[in-house]
Amino acid sequence: MTTKQQHLKRVVCIGGGTGTFVALRGLKQHPLSLSAIVTMSDSGGSNRRIRDEFGLLPTSDIRQCLVALSDESGGIGILRKLFMYRFEKGQGIAGMTFGNLFMAALTDIMGSQEEAIRQTGKVLRIKGAVIPVTLTETNLYATYEDGTTVGEEHLIDEPTHDGTLKITDIYLKPKATPNPEALNAIMNADMVVLGPGDLYTSLLPNLLVPGVSDALKKTKAKVVYVLNLMTKFGQTYNFTALDHVKTIEGIIGETVDYVLVNDAPLSKKALEVYAKYREVPVSDNLPRNSYYRVKTDKLVSGTIYKKTSSDALIRSLIRHSSDRLAEALAGIIGK
């Protein structure tokens, strides 16, 4: 590490999926030392096949973070596109991404999935580090207000049960051992960013790993929670902003210093689609006299996103703007 790198502010993003991808892609344009701590309990889509057929920990969220932090110039830019490429044809391969298959092959070559992640980062010339929150093979379980318990993240994310039911308990089974590198990153950070991303399946699985909550309570870093744009049927049905914050408090206590909230209007066309899934914009009812500061800004992207036909999972249509979110976060860390 050079002297210049040693003096950069250290920012740690905790989450997974497209939310963390958006945050990292914007933050890498700023002079910061970046790390991403990523959930390892995903069991849907191609991750299920990675776990079942290859006996590996899920790689999709890791892949997205590696790509978000990658060098986008020249030949590396082509590699970035290649790692995100999802096969649409081929018996047994349709729906899989090149990046997931690459890391599965590299794990066999290196003899370690952890080392395969490091080497993939070198191939993509990433700006920062991508850290699995745990290397334990574990699953996410949720218990609902009617007493029903569902195991595996994809069943929570895309419910076959009544998605209006509230989650009353969320836990990992078997108990996960924390990755020491993840805890060290939190303790030495200047800012920790929680989210954006699905509350129960992208953010909380990280916070449920033993040691992570304690590290967030002890760190001197500014802890920033990026509030989601939309509710999520099956997870946060009819949740307000305060419901999101209270759910996080239930695991890590009163450790959040800032809550970032979008105040720009959302696409009417996208909202009509979300309404069919019984999802609505998250209403801002956060108190302005709490222990945390609420900062509002125009954080939404104007792009409406589409997924490929071979992608079996439901994806967000509207997302935070990488540039605007990064500017807001940089403004906080600069204070």
C-alpha positions in Angstrom: 0.0 0.0 0.0 1.4 3.4 -1.0 1.6 6.4 1.3 -1.2 8.0 -0.7 -3.5 5.0 -0.3 -2.8 4.9 3.5 -4.2 8.5 3.8 -7.4 7.8 1.9 -10.6 7.7 3.9 -11.7 4.0 4.4 -15.3 3.2 3.3 -16.9 -0.2 3.9 -20.2 -1.1 2.1 -22.2 -3.8 3.7 -24.9 -5.6 1.7 -25.3 -7.5 -1.5 -27.0 -7.5 -4.9 -27.7 -4.6 -7.1 -27.9 -2.0 -4.2 -24.3 -2.5 -3.2 -23.2 -2.7 -6.8 -24.8 0.8 -7.4 -23.1 2.3 -4.3 -19.6 0.9 -5.1 -19.7 1.9 -8.7 -20.2 5.5 -7.8 -17.8 5.5 -4.8 -14.9 4.2 -6.9 -14.9 7.5 -8.8 -13.8 9.2 -5.5 -10.4 9.1 -3.8 -11.4 6.5 -1.2 -10.2 3.2 0.0 -13.1 0.8 -0.6 -14.2 -2.5 0.8 -17.4 -4.5 0.3 -18.6 -6.9 2.9 -21.0 -9.3 1.1 -23.7 -11.7 2.3 -23.1 -15.4 1.7 -26.5 -17.0 2.3 -28.1 -16.5 -1.1 -29.8 -19.6 -2.5 -31.7 -18.5 -5.5 -31.1 -18.5 -9.3 -27.7 -19.5 -10.4 -26.5 -19.4 -6.8 -28.6 -22.5 -6.0 -26.7 -24.4 -8.8 -23.3 -23.1 -7.6 -24.1 -24.4 -4.1 -25.8 -27.7 -5.1 -23.7 -28.7 -8.1 -20.3 -27.3 -7.2 -20.5 -27.4 -3.4 -19.4 -23.7 -3.2 -20.6 -20.7 -1.3 -22.9 -18.4 -3.4 -20.9 -16.1 -5.8 -23.4 -13.8 -7.5 -23.2 -10.9 -4.9 -19.4 -11.3 -4.8 -19.3 -11.2 -8.6 -21.4 -8.0 -8.7 -19.2 -6.3 -6.2 -16.0 -7.3 -8.1 -17.5 -5.9 -11.3 -18.6 -2.7 -9.6 -15.1 -2.1 -8.4 -13.4 -3.2 -11.6 -11.3 -1.0 -14.0 -13.7 -0.1 -16.8 -11.0 1.0 -19.3 -9.7 -0.9 -22.4 -9.6 -4.7 -22.3 -10.7 -4.7 -18.6 -13.9 -3.0 -19.7 -14.6 -6.0 -22.0 -13.9 -8.4 -19.1 -16.3 -6.5 -16.9 -19.1 -7.1 -19.5 -18.0 -10.7 -19.8 -18.3 -11.3 -16.1 -21.9 -9.9 -16.1 -22.9 -11.9 -19.2 -25.8 -14.3 -18.6 -26.2 -17.3 -20.9 -29.6 -17.4 -22.6 -29.0 -20.6 -24.5 -27.5 -24.0 -23.8 -29.0 -27.0 -21.9 -27.8 -26.8 -18.3 -26.1 -23.5 -18.8 -29.0 -21.1 -19.5 -29.4 -18.6 -16.7 -25.8 -18.9 -15.5 -23.4 -16.0 -15.6 -19.9 -16.3 -17.0 -18.5 -14.7 -13.9 -20.0 -17.3 -11.6 -18.6 -20.1 -13.8 -15.2 -18.4 -14.0 -15.0 -18.3 -10.2 -16.1 -21.9 -9.8 -13.4 -23.0 -12.2 -10.8 -20.8 -10.4 -11.7 -22.3 -7.1 -10.8 -25.7 -8.4 -7.5 -24.4 -9.7 -6.6 -22.5 -6.6 -8.0 -25.0 -4.1 -9.8 -22.2 -2.2 -12.9 -20.1 -2.9 -11.4 -17.3 -0.8 -8.3 -17.3 -2.9 -10.3 -17.5 -6.1 -12.1 -14.3 -5.1 -8.8 -12.5 -4.5 -7.4 -13.7 -7.9 -10.6 -12.6 -9.7 -10.1 -9.2 -8.2 -6.6 -9.1 -9.7 -7.9 -10.1 -13.1 -10.5 -7.3 -13.0 -8.0 -4.9 -11.5 -10.6 -3.8 -8.8 -10.3 -0.6 -6.8 -10.7 -2.0 -3.3 -11.5 -5.3 -1.7 -14.5 -7.7 -1.7 -14.8 -9.6 1.5 -17.3 -12.5 2.2 -18.9 -11.8 5.6 -18.5 -15.5 6.4 -17.0 -18.6 4.8 -19.6 -20.8 6.6 -22.1 -22.6 4.5 -25.3 -21.2 6.1 -28.9 -20.5 5.2 -31.3 -17.7 6.1 -34.5 -18.5 8.0 -37.5 -16.3 8.6 -40.4 -16.8 11.0 -43.7 -14.9 10.2 -46.4 -13.6 12.4 -48.6 -16.6 11.8 -45.8 -19.0 13.0 -44.7 -20.1 9.6 -40.9 -20.6 9.2 -39.3 -20.5 5.8 -35.7 -21.6 5.2 -33.5 -20.4 2.3 -33.1 -16.8 1.1 -34.8 -17.2 -2.3 -38.0 -18.4 -0.6 -38.0 -15.3 1.6 -37.1 -13.1 -1.4 -39.8 -14.5 -3.7 -42.5 -15.9 -1.3 -44.9 -18.7 -2.2 -46.6 -17.9 1.2 -48.7 -14.8 2.0 -46.4 -12.0 1.3 -48.3 -9.5 3.5 -47.2 -11.4 6.6 -44.7 -9.6 8.8 -41.4 -11.3 9.6 -41.1 -11.7 13.4 -37.7 -13.4 13.5 -34.8 -13.8 11.2 -31.7 -15.9 11.7 -28.9 -17.9 10.1 -28.6 -21.7 10.4 -26.2 -23.2 11.0 -24.5 -20.5 13.0 -22.0 -18.6 10.9 -18.4 -17.9 11.9 -17.4 -14.3 11.0 -14.6 -13.7 8.5 -11.9 -11.9 10.6 -11.1 -9.7 7.5 -14.7 -8.4 7.5 -14.6 -7.5 11.2 -11.2 -5.8 10.8 -12.5 -3.7 7.9 -15.4 -2.4 10.0 -13.2 -1.6 13.0 -10.8 0.4 10.8 -13.3 2.2 8.6 -14.0 5.9 8.5 -17.5 5.3 7.2 -19.7 2.2 7.0 -22.5 2.2 4.4 -25.5 -0.1 5.1 -27.5 -0.8 2.0 -29.3 0.0 -0.2 -30.8 -3.4 -1.0 -33.5 -5.8 0.2 -33.6 -5.4 4.0 -34.1 -9.0 5.0 -32.2 -10.8 2.3 -29.3 -8.5 1.3 -28.5 -6.4 4.4 -29.6 -8.3 7.5 -27.8 -11.6 6.6 -24.5 -9.7 7.1 -25.6 -8.1 10.4 -26.7 -11.5 11.7 -23.2 -13.0 11.5 -21.8 -13.1 15.1 -19.3 -10.3 15.7 -20.6 -7.9 13.0 -23.1 -6.2 15.3 -20.4 -5.7 18.0 -18.0 -4.3 15.5 -20.5 -1.8 14.3 -21.1 -0.7 17.9 -17.4 -0.3 18.6 -16.1 1.2 15.4 -15.4 4.9 15.3 -16.7 5.0 11.7 -19.7 7.0 10.7 -22.5 4.5 10.0 -24.8 5.5 7.2 -28.0 3.6 6.3 -29.2 4.2 2.7 -33.0 3.8 2.8 -34.6 1.7 0.0 -36.7 3.4 -2.6 -39.5 0.8 -2.6 -41.1 -1.7 -0.2 -40.6 -5.4 -1.0 -43.6 -7.8 -1.0 -42.8 -10.7 1.3 -40.3 -8.8 3.3 -41.2 -5.2 3.9 -44.9 -5.0 2.8 -46.2 -1.5 3.7 -43.0 -0.7 5.7 -42.3 3.0 6.3 -38.8 4.4 6.6 -39.1 4.2 10.4 -40.0 0.5 10.1 -36.8 -0.1 8.2 -34.7 1.7 10.8 -36.3 -0.1 13.7 -35.7 -3.5 12.1 -32.0 -2.7 11.8 -32.0 -1.4 15.4 -33.3 -4.7 16.6 -30.1 -6.3 15.5 -27.3 -3.7 15.9 -28.9 -1.2 18.4 -28.7 2.5 18.0 -25.5 2.6 15.9 -26.7 4.5 12.8 -25.4 8.0 12.5 -27.1 9.1 9.3 -30.1 7.9 7.2 -30.0 8.9 3.5 -33.4 9.3 2.0 -34.3 10.0 -1.6 -36.7 12.9 -2.1 -36.9 12.9 -5.9 -40.0 11.8 -7.7 -40.1 8.2 -9.0 -41.1 7.1 -12.5 -44.9 6.7 -12.8 -44.4 4.0 -15.4 -42.2 2.0 -13.0 -44.6 2.6 -10.1 -47.4 1.1 -12.1 -45.4 -2.1 -12.6 -44.5 -2.2 -8.9 -48.1 -1.7 -7.9 -48.9 -5.1 -9.6 -46.5 -6.7 -7.1 -48.1 -4.8 -4.2 -44.9 -2.7 -3.7 -45.0 1.1 -3.1 -42.4 3.9 -2.4 -41.1 3.9 1.1 -42.7 6.8 2.9 -40.4 9.1 4.9 -41.8 9.3 8.5 -38.4 9.5 10.2 -38.2 11.8 13.2 -35.8 14.8 12.8 -34.9 14.8 16.5 -33.5 11.3 16.9 -30.0 10.1 17.7 -29.3 9.8 13.9 -29.4 12.6 11.3 -31.7 12.3 8.3 -30.3 13.6 5.0 -32.6 13.9 2.0 -31.4 14.3 -1.6 -32.3 13.5 -5.1 -30.8 10.0 -5.2 -32.8 8.1 -7.8 -31.6 7.1 -11.2 -33.7 8.1 -14.2 -33.1 4.8 -15.9 -35.7 2.0 -15.8 -33.8 -1.3 -15.8 -34.7 -4.5 -17.6 -33.4 -8.0 -17.0 -32.5 -10.6 -19.6 -35.0 -13.3 -20.5 -32.8 -16.1 -19.0 -32.7 -14.4 -15.6 -35.2 -16.2 -13.3 -35.1 -13.7 -10.5 -37.2 -10.5 -10.0 -35.0 -7.4 -10.3 -35.4 -3.8 -9.4 -36.8 -1.5 -12.1 -35.7 1.7 -10.4 -32.5 2.1 -8.5 -30.4 4.7 -6.8 -28.1 6.8 -9.0 -24.5 5.7 -8.5 -23.2 9.2 -9.0 -25.7 11.0 -6.8 -25.5 8.4 -4.0 -21.7 8.6 -4.0 -21.8 12.4 -3.9 -24.1 12.3 -0.9 -21.9 9.7 0.9 -18.7 11.6 0.0 -20.3 14.7 1.5 -20.9 12.9 4.8 -17.4 11.5 5.1 -15.9 14.8 4.3 -17.5 16.4 7.3 
